[in-house]
């Protein structure tokens, strides 16, 4: 939900405890938008504050002053939140009709809602007394009425303003009642989550925490966990310090902390669903489609005709093709077992059915008696694979509805052998989970998160909802799904698990997210693993947009601190050497690599990096002593060859260097061409050097044509970066200018 900038500013003012200023700003906002009709309410708040301030200004010491001031801050926040909601509804072509429908079509009251929901369970129980025909008709009617009620309740909740204690208590009873249907409870939790994410509401947040702690239904409990985590808000604990108290109490449990770690990892997998889909489309599906035995045509799926000569010319082709298809399915299953969302790409194209026009259907658990699909039961009854996939498959709920709605449109056009295979429950790569696996918290949470992700990525009116997966500019962290970075957890027991989460992110090259998680920690400054991870994160600083507490530190400082904590750590010493190397501090880097050589004298990479430092320090003779040996052991290693060639040029051994560059440039590396040019220049082959430099510029800038641009680029790329190196070979400034002129003439 896009909040008005002035209202967001007022919320920030309230976070700083500036009550009078916030009241004045809100009054001014009310004058601008009289249609929102809240001036009488803000005037009452102004009067109450005036009475309190007047009593205080006359010198009276009220022991309740702090409490009353805090209560007024919260009253104003609740008012600002409701005004923000009202403003969004008033100015949205999507929200207006939803709000109107909620206010006009409601056939229930919050007070009797629990009775309404419990009556559904009772009515279903009574169906056993009916005849078979009457039972079917009544069951259809009961489910239709129940789903209509839930749809209305869902809209009412996510579009509701700030809740009071009475409203919270009613929904607590509903969500914890054993006589209310689990499906209804799950939908209500999702509606509360959407509303609380749009506008922070401490009562909604507290309710989600209570349900997470107290519910005996794992489906409901896991939705509540996701709900309170994603509706934490930004710095709301300043106004509601009991929010932090509530969370800190939860975090005393190791089981809760472990569950939060797992949730954070699952959210990362969700956020990577689109990149995983690209991997599947580019690397896995082409093989599956190429080697399968079916053609997809306008008339449906048809079996390919077998080539009678294939067995003659290539007897093992059919078997190899099947192996490649099965290997593709295995790769996807492995991705899925890891926790990735392999179905997002396919099912994102199958959410255009009218079924998904109803917002609650994005979150409703899959059940056969849903009014939108119950009429399909008879048609699907004989297809064993379909029933197995819908009951125990690895799809999330919204994908199950998508699959069923799409499948009924093509089932009549499938080849008979395919229909037979599906009826027998056969399909390559298809996995059906056991009932125990379906009840595991990890699985429940994963599928629910996938439902959420699809909603926030695909729902046509998703921009009216606060999306936790969206990257936010100018925020203290990139996206709410990285909840480990939320300041609410700073200094809490959850920090003990921050390194585990950050390491997980770094394996997936999510350095920015890892930096956010680590940067928010306040208790781990003297922890070895923490400093080691922070150092590794900052080695990738060029790949990040840092906006956290790490941005004023350097990788070298952090590795050095890790070494102070554990002076025998090879990892910290390697990190320090690398950090100093990347920073261009070759003198200190060579010292670090020298220490590493004592520990690991046979490490070729350490020897090579040490030699690079020596070359950059112009200590060519020492470098060559090691590089000759390394080149002898690794004659085909081009990186070794490059460093050796550079050292030879530095030592004025041009003939040896030229023979190395002659071989290196065959690989087409533009840096090799450039360095070959330096070697020829220094050896006196001016014409050949000019040709090398021209070839380098054309490779580096293929669209470069204007002569004055060639002049600039030649200076920027050829002369300026290596000016000291060039001068060390008795090349004067005048000769450099003449070389640039020759390059321009020859370009």
Secondary structure by P-SEA (a helix, b strand, c coil): ccccaaaaaaaaaaaacaaaaaaaaaaaaaaaccccccaaaaaaaaaaaaaaaaaaaacccccaaaaaaaaaaaaaaaaaaaaaaaaaaaacaaaaaaaaaaaccccccccaaaaaaaaaaaaaaacccccaaaaaaaaaaaaaaaaaaaaaaaaaaaacccccaaaaaaaaaaaacccccaaaaaaaaaaaaaaaaacccaaaaaaaaaaaaccccaaaaaaaaaaaaaacccccccccaaaaaaaaaaaccaaaaaaaaaaaaaaaaaaaaaaaaaaaacccaaaaaacccccccccccccccccccccccccaaaaaaaaaaaaaaaaaaaaaaacccccccccccccccccccccccccccccccccccccccccccccaaaaaaaacccccaaaaaaaaaaaaaccccccaaaaaaaaacccccbbbbcccccccaaaaaaaaaaaaaaaaccccccccccccccccccccccccccccccccccccccccaaaaaaaaaaaacaaaaaaaaaaacccccccaaaaaaaaaaaaaccccccccccccccaaaaaaaaaaaccccaaaaaaaaaaaaaacaaaaaaaaaaaaaaaccccaaaaaaaaaaaaaacccaaaaaaaaaaaaaccccaaaaaaaaaaaaaacaaaaaaaaaaaaaccccaaaaaaaaaaaaaacaaaaaaaaaaaaaaaaccccccaaaaaaaaaaccccccaaaaaaacccaaaaaaaaaaaaaac
